[in-house]
Amino acid sequence: MRRDKVREKALEQFERVGDRLEGRGRTILYSVVALVSLAVLAGIYSWWSGRKAQEATRALSRVIEIADATVSASPAPAVAPGATGLTFTTEKERAERVVAEAQKVENKYGDPYKSLARYFRAANLLTVDRDKGLGELQALAGGGEAEVAARAKFALGQAREADGQYDAAAALYAELARGQSPAVPVDTANLRLASVYEKQGKKSEAADILFQIAKTAREAKGKDGKPVAQSAAAREAAQKLERLDSARHAQLPAEPVPDRNLPF
């Protein structure tokens, strides 16, 4: 049950990456991928057993902890309950620490830990040595473990988008949407694709994507024939469509009415 809650939280955070990325570019990636990778760890832990696997899990968890640490020039003296208290004064300082810790995991353990650690190192190299980080992400996106490759493509798409290379970013997001990898939800990839189209002035294409995301979610039914709860991405798509093209937004099916006859 706890693993399921971690996975749900991670996916919700990942679906909201679009809004967080707007206007902030390359500094957004790290805390998001940390949350997503927690879900991966929960899954792979059940596949592996033994002392070595537990040791590798702890080592990679440390990498994730550092990647998700607070960056603040003036850290608050009080530490929230359950927080690690780990704080860095700059993004670069945190990224350098992640790179160093991830390299240790790569050197010591095999897959799937090695591939995940390499992904974290590559993503954080974007801050430390951008060209090298882009090269590492490109290599990871080209093959190997499928879910790591998908995450690398998404990170590469974010980097290209932040650099204003919209055609390259759109190609990566479109490929992810077609591939339907569980590591990158289709709606998440399509939201970023719509955002890129909007930046390119292709408002009609962006509206088409947003409309389809929202429409599909509102019309979805479960096995019992009842409406399925909309994802954060679907709600975000509807909101963005209303801002971008209010007339098109008005054509959406009505939002399903929540079932209030739930058992207690």
Summary of the structure (lengths in Angstrom):
residues: 264
radius of gyration: 19.5
end to end distance: 19.3
largest distance: 59.2
contacts: 812
relative contact order: 0.09
helix: 69%
strand: 2%
